[in-house]
Amino acid sequence: MRAGLALGLALVGAWILARRHLDTVEVRGRSMAPALLPRDRLLVVRATPRLGDVVLARDPRDARRELIKRVAGVGNDGLRLLGDNRTASTDARAFGAVPASAVEWRVVGRYWPVDRFGPIERRPSALHPVDEGGEAACAFPEALIAGDG
């Protein structure tokens, strides 16, 4: 009987400890599409964010809400968080950098839906386009006007 009680207490303790370092969230909205889609379920871990990580952060406009964004920059003023789908994302372009203390969770993987199960790609290189030199493909706005000779 004591062994069962001890095992039960150990399991409860392990569960409580894990809940302090692991959690789950559901994606709402399309700001991270195509990497994350509405109703995706994610496993998050309490960890220091790195450039390119997808993170869970307190919304600087309303601390009761959480945002899922990618760390696009790290500076003295905090972290710059951007959505992958820039046309459908309210992010650092609207509210600026957030303090590092507002970002406590890092997304490590998707567990639902099953056909999208797996780790979430960390993409630091996609955040900083490489300047390969040369001229832009369309350097002059006039070049966009059809029919001009």
N, C-alpha and C positions, 0 to 999 in steps of 0.2 A: 504494500500500500504506500509506504513512504517513497519507494522508487518511482511509482507512478506520479505522486504529488511533486517530487523533485523534477521529474521530466516535464510535467505540465508547467511548473514555474519557470524552468529553463526555456521552454518554448515561448511562453508569454514574454519573458525578458528579451529573448532574441528578436521576437516580433516587434517589441517596443523599440529596441535599439535599431533594427532595420528601418522602421518608420521614420526615425530621425535622420536617416541617411539615404533612404529610397522612397520614392512616391510615384504615383501615376497621375497623368493628366489626359484630358481629351481635347483635341484641336477643334476650335470653332473659328470659322472664317477662312479666307483664302489668301491671307497675307504671306504665307510661306509656300504656296503652291509653286511648282509641282512636288517639291520635296515632302511637304506635309499637306494633307487634305482634310477638310472637315470630317469629323468623327474618327480620325486616326487616334489611337490610344498609345500613349508614350510612357516609357519608363524614364524617370529622371533621378539623378543622383546629386546629393549635396557635394559640390566640388567647385573649385576656382575656375572661372571661365577662361578660355583661351581664344585667341583670334580664330575666327572661322567656325566656332562652336555654335550650335543651336542651344539657346538657353531659355529658361523661364524667369521672368523678372516682374517685379511689382510695377504696375503702370504709374508713371510719374504724375499723371493727371488724376488718378483715382486709386489710392493704395489698396482698395478692396478688390481690385481687378489684377489679373496677371496677364502678361504678354508672352508670346513665344516668338522670338526673333533670333537673328544671327548676329554674333559679335563681329562688327565690321571695322572696328577701330578701338584702340586702347590708348588713352591719353591721361594727362594730369587732371583733366576735368571729369574723367570717368570713362564709361564705355559707350561707344556708339553702336546702337542696335538698329539693324535694318531688316525689313522683311525681304524674302527672296523675290516675291511678286510685288515689285515697287509700285505698280499701278493700283494695287488693292491693299496697300499697307500704310498705316499710320505709325510712324517710327521716328528715329532721331531727326529726320528732316523736319518733323513737326514739333517735337518736344526737346530736341537737343540730347546731349549725352546724359546718361544716368549714373549716379554714384555706383561704384563697384559693390557696395553693400546692398544695393537693390537687386542684385543678381546672385542668388544663392544656389540655383539648381541648373544642372547641365543635362540636356537630353542625351541619353545613351542609346536608345533604340525604340522601335515601334513593335508592339506586340499584337495589335489589332488594326486592320483586318489581317487575317492570316496570310493572304496572298501578298501582302506588303510587309510581312515580318522581317525584321533585321535592324542593323545599326543605321544611324542617321549620319550621313557623310559630313565630315568636317571639311570645309572648303576655304582655307585662307587665301589661296592663290586666286580664286574667282573674285575676290573682293577688291583686288588691286590690279586693274588691267595693266598689262605690260606695254610700255611705249616702245615700239619697234622702230621709231623714227619715220622719216618720210612725210609726205603730205597726207592730209585727210582725204578720203574718197571724194568728198564734196566740200571743198574749202570755201566756196563762195555761194551765198544764197541764190544769186542770179542763175546758177547752174541748175537749180531745181525748176526753173520756169520753162515749160515745154514750148517749143516753137521759136525760141530766140536763136538767132544764128550767131 
